[in-house]
Amino acid sequence: MKKILQLPVFLLLTLCSPAQSKSENLFYMVDTPESFTSFKNNLDKISIVCPQTFLVSKEGVISGSVDRRILQLASAHKIKVMPLIVNSGFNSQLLHTLVSNPLARKRSIKMMLAYAKKYNLDGWQFDLEGLNISDRENFTTYFKETAEALHKAGLQLSAALVHAVENVGGPTAYHSFLYENWRAGYDFKELAAAGDFLSIMAYDQHTRRTPPGPVAGADWVERIIQYLISEGVAPEKISLGIPDYSVHWFPDYTEEKGGFTNAKQLGYKSVEYLLAKYNPELMWNEKAKCHYTFWDNDGVYEYLYIEDETSLKFKLDLFEKYKLRGISVWVLGKEAPGFWDTLQKQLIPIK
């Protein structure tokens, strides 16, 4: 009879436990009770918090504030605070005027430095969307100017950038519209080199402007990562955007538009409400690695694509596969019940 090797309990636990990766876990935050409660309850799993509370005007005037409670909790738990700077409504004309005006750019940078001192911030993240292809050079110049000024002051700069999977117009007029007005204005390689990191919004694969489909299919997310790396963006500069929200497609009506297909983002409590209300069969999309369902609402089908702890696991696997810098999650307060346990089992937050 062979003798069974006795190993110390702590060693057995080490050998049996799945390996964890270190990750810079960035979470976006909005000014709602749900978002604040989620932040307060999960401080140990967050590396950076980005409140969406600052706007920039076409003249470079920045307005906004940071909740004192966020600053106090972040300081006590070694969480960096890097608010978002947003062009209101992702207005493309506002953004064009801002980035093409050197005085407006300079004014906004001075205000970033002033606010950083006032609130003891760790840096900023650009969330300037609706960028036209014609503004590519001016936007890159603006980002580089800001990075230089912030770095001199000991602050960080990053950017939340719309996803891309290739550098062509695409197969349809819709793809061409996205390319010219939302994607091609960002020089990923140059921005990554100038800033500290890029948060790539690898979500909104399907929206209210498209037929129903995955919010962020795993196969599609991997295409985004591969494209960025092929464009010369170092993996250690990529923070992978992850959605914790689901999307519901439904028929809608207004006097202006008449009848049309609409969709909206949902937190998981609303997902549970719809599933209980209509009791549809829950299905699995193997290619996208997510759950989805649909139901008949008096002869009209409605669709629901779900982001939960299961779909999260496959995205975290991609983070590990490509050895990325971290994750950027939109948005605190919408996550499924098992989201935080799944995250904690796989990633160790960098503080």
N, C-alpha and C positions, 0 to 999 in steps of 0.2 A: 504494500500500500504506500503510495507516494505521500510524502509529508507536504502539507499545505503551507505555503509561505505566508507568514503573518506580517502584514504591513501596518505601520502606524495609521491611525484613523485619519489624521490630517493629510497624510500622503495619499491615502485612498481617495479622499475627497478631491484632492488636487488632480489626480489622474483621471477621475471620472467626470469632473466638471468640464464643460465646454470652454475652449479658450476665449478670452475676452480681448478686444482691441481697444486701445486708447483713442478717444475721439473728442474733438472740440464740438460740443453739442450746443448749437445756436438755436434759440427759440424766439419766434416772433410773438409780439404781444399787442393786443388792442385794448382800448379803454372800455372793457366790459367786466362785470362781476365774475363771469365764468373764466375769463382770461387771467384775471388777478388771482383767483382762488387756485387755479391750476399751477400758476407760478409759485405761489406760497406753499403749496403742498408737495412740490417736486424740486426744491432748491438743490438737493444733493445730486441731481442728474443733469443740471444745466451748467454750461460753461460761459455762455454769452446770452444776454437777453437784449432783444432789439425792439423797443417800444415804437409803434407806428404813431408818432405824436407830433412830428415836425413837418411843415410845408415850406416850400421855397417858391417865391414869386418869380415872374419873368424878369424883374429887376434885381434878383439875387437877395431879396429880403427873406430871411428865415424866421418863422414864427412857430412857437410851440413851447412845451414844458415837459418835465418828467415828474411823475408822481413821487413824492418824498418817500412813500412806503417802499417803492421799488428800489430806490437808491439805498435805503437803510438795509433792506433784506439782502440786496446784492453785495453790499460791502461786508456784511456779517458772514456771508457764505462764499466769499471770494469769486463772485460772478461778475464778469465784465459787462458794462452797460454801453451799448453802441446803438443809439437811436437811428431810425430810418429817416432819411430826407426824401420827401415825396413831392412830385409835381402834381398838384391837385387834379383829380380826375384822370391822371395820366395824359394830360392835355399835350398833344404833340406840338402845337404852335407855341405854347408857353415854354416848352422845353427848347424848341428851336431858338426862340428869342434869348433865353438865358445862356445857352452854350455858345452862341455866336457873338455875345457881347462881353468883351474882356473886362469892362468895368463891373458888370453884373456878377461875373464869375468871381472877381476879386472881392466884391462886397460880401458875397455869400461865404467865402472862405474866412474872412475876418469874423463873421458872425458865428461860424462853426467853432472857431477858437474861443470866442467870448462865451458861448454857451457851455463849451467843454469845461472851461474854468469855473463857471457859475455852478454847474452841477457835478463837477469832478468826474467827468465822463472818461471812458477809456478810448473812445473813438467814435466814428460814424460809419454808417452804411448808406450808400446811394441806392435809392429805389426809384430811379428816374426812368419811367417806361413810356412807350409810345414814341420811341426814337426813330426818326426817319433815316434812311440810308445816306441821305445827303448831309446829315449832321455827324457822320462818323468821326471825321478828323477833329472837329470842334469839341465833341464829347470827350475824345481821348485826351485832348489838350487840357480840358477842364479837370478831368480825373487826375492827370499827372500833376497839374498845379496844386490841386488839393492835397494829394498824397505827399508832395514835397513839404508843404506848409505844416501838415499834421505830423509828419514824421519828425520834423525839426522840434515840434512841441512835445514829443514823446507819445503821440497818439497814433491809433491805427485807422486805416481806411480800407473798406471793402465795398463791394457792389453786389446787389441782387440783380442778376441778369436773366433775361428771358432765354429759354432753351433754344437749341438749334441742333439739327442732326446732319446737315450738309450745307455747303456754300453755293446753293443754286436756288432758282425760283420755285422749283417743285412742280408737281404734275397738274395742279388746278389753279384757277384764278384765286381761290382762297389761300392756297399756299404762297402764291406770289404776293398777295396782300400782306400776309404775315412777314414774309421775308423783307419787303421794302420798308414796312412801317413799324416792325417790332423786333426784328432780329439782326439784320445786316448792319445796323448802326453801331454795333458793339464789336470792337476789336479785342477778342478774347485774350490773345497772346500778349498784346501790349498792356491791357488793363491788369492782367495777372502779374506781369512783371513789375508794374508800378505800385500796385496795392499790396496789401497783406494777404488777401485771399478773395475768391469769388464765390458767392452763394448762387449756384445755378438752379433756377426754378424748374426743376424736372417734374413739373406737374401742369395741370390744365392741358393735358393731351387732348381731351375733349371738353367742350364748354357749351354754353347756351347757343353759340354760333355754329355748332357742329351737330351731326347726328349723335345719339347716345353712344357712349363708349367709356373705356377706362379713364380714370382721373390721371393715372400715371402707371401704365402697364410696365412690368419689369423688363420686358424685351425692348420697349421704347426707351426706358431710362438708361439701359445699357448702351443703346445707340448714341445717346447724348454724351455719356462718359467717353466712349471711344472716339467720338468726333472731337471733343475738346482736347483730348490727349494728342490726336493726330494733328491738331492745329498748333501744337507747341505749348499747351498749358500743362504745367507740371502737376502731377496728382496731389502733391502736398499743398497746392494752392486751390484745390477744388473742395468746396463744402457742398455736399449733395443735397439739393432741395428735396424735401419729403413732405407730402401732404398728409394731414391727419383728418381731413374732411372728406365727405362723400358728396356725390352730386345726383340730384333728382331731376329728371326731364318730365315735363308735363305740358298739356295744352293750355294756352293762355289767350286772353282777349283784352284789347283796349280799343277805344273809339278811333284812335289815331291809326293803329296798325291793323285792326280787325283781328282775326284768329291767327295764331302763330305758335310755334314750338318754343318753349322757354325752359330754362334750367336754373337751379340755384344750389349753392354750396350748403351742406348740412353738417351740423355737429352730430355726434353719435347718438345723443338722446333723441334727436329728431328721426334718425334712421330707425331706432327701436320703435318709435311711435308709428311710423309708416308700416313697418313689418308686422306689428301687432294689429293695425287697422285693416290691412288688406290680406294678411296671411298668405303671401305668395311663396312659391317654392324658391329656396335659395340655391343658386347655381354657382359653379366655379369656372372661371375662364383660365384655362391652363397656360395659354400663351402669355397673358398679361399678369397672371398670378394674383387674381383678386376675385372676390365674390360679387355677384350681380343678381338682379332679379327684375321682373316686370309683372304688371298686373293689368287686368281689364277694368277700366273705370267707365262703366256704361258705354262700352263699345270702343273706347279710345284707350290705347295702351300707354301706360306710364312706365318709365325705366328708372332704375336706381343702381348705380355703381358704387361699391362700398370700399372704403379704406379702413382697415382694422389691424389688429395685431398680426394676423396671418400675412397680409400683403406687406406689412412693415418688415417682417422677417426677411423676405426676399430682397428688399431694397437694402437692408443692412448687410446682407450677403454680398451685394455688389460693392458696397463701401469697403468691405474687407478684401474682396477679390482684387480691386484696383488700388488698394492702399491709399485711400483718399485722406484729406485733412480732417474732415468732419462732416456733420450733417446740419442742415438749416431747415427747421420744421415750421411750416405754416399751418395752424396757429394755435397758441395755447388756449385751451378751453373747448376744443372740438374733438379731442381724441377718444378712442374706444377704451373701455375699461381695462383691457389687457395691454394697452400700449406701453405703459411705463414698465411693467414687469418684463415685457419682451425686450425693451431697450436696455434695461438694467442687466439682463442675462447676457447680452452680447457686447455692450460697449461700456467702457470705463470713462467717465467724463474727465477731460483735462481741465484743471482749475488754474 
